[in-house]
Amino acid sequence: MQRWRGLEDIPEDWGRSVVTIGSYDGVHRGHQLIIRHAVDRARELGVPSVVVTFDPHPSEVVRPGSHPPLLAPHHRRAELMADLGVDAVLILSFTKEFSRLSAADFVVKVLADRLHAKAVVEGPNFRFGHKAAGNVEFLVEQGKVYDFEVEVVDLYVTGEAGGGEPFSSTLTRRLVAEGDVEGAAEILGRPHRVEGIVVRGAQRGRELGFPTANVETLPHTAIPADGVYAGWLQVEGEAMPAAISVGTNPQFDGTERTVEAYAIDRVGLDLYGLHVAVDFLAYVRGQAKFDSLEALLEQMAEDVKRCRELVAAAE
């Protein structure tokens, strides 16, 4: 799959293509439906499929300080899109100047002049251009002028986790923030993932017999609510069953939130400096401060046992 940073990266000889546009944070099941439709349509027409997305998130430019927690960084989104069969991803730098681009100019500069769109696939609530003035109806009218079709794909509706709401990144972020990682996984179609570099922490886990990978998460990451979770520690392509702790470590009067993962039944791991990922399977319990170190160790052993069972049942 080709990855382009800006319009200037698009090959000069790029021909017609099927395009879909959006932030696509998380590439959840609703996004997957739209992207798969674009990929299938491109194959029918014998042209490549292109996903157009933005960096940073548009809200951070339009309303500074309002950057939403991210469900997936751009490289992860690209991986997920490649798995869906996308041929190219175009990341446009969302600047103040870009935010002032009218919907009509966006169609000309991006869809017509550079990507030579033959079809554009979007969800029913798609908005674009300055002050989000462009919508699907406007896109249909522009398609008649610039010779591209517009196809609208309805999103699935969630089950119990979403209370009947359409699949959305906003809903997924809310569930993650509440610690409902199982509900988030229902929308994403996979476990929620947090990633970053393993750094040295207080090393108390090692002293207690449960050495953890302290993950320095990427900026704006959507981190689950404080608590203990079952899941996996992903290291260089290997998925290790893990007991995961999120929070400030109240037992030792900590103040900084951390994400730490104990690779269950693994001995002698040296992960410092490695980029790893943590996949959240299930919530186990909330954070707590215990009356004694012995009580903490007893609970940690119970947590690891429970996490081992949950991961084994999921595999």
Secondary structure, DSSP 8 states (H G I E B T S, - for coil): -EEEESGGGS-TT---EEEEES--TT--HHHHHHHHHHHHHHHHHTS-EEEEEEES-HHHHHSTT----BSS-HHHHHHHHHHTT-SEEEEEE--HHHHT--HHHHIIIIIITTS-EEEEEE-TT--BSGGG-B-HHHHHHHHHHHT-EEEE----B--GGGTT-B--HHHHHHHHHTT-HHHHHHHHTS-EEEEEEEE----HHHHHT---EEEEE-TTB----SEEEEEEEEETTEEEEEEEEEE--GGGT--S-EEEEEETT--S---TT-EEEEEEEEEEE-----SSHHHHHHHHHHHHHHHHHHHHHH-
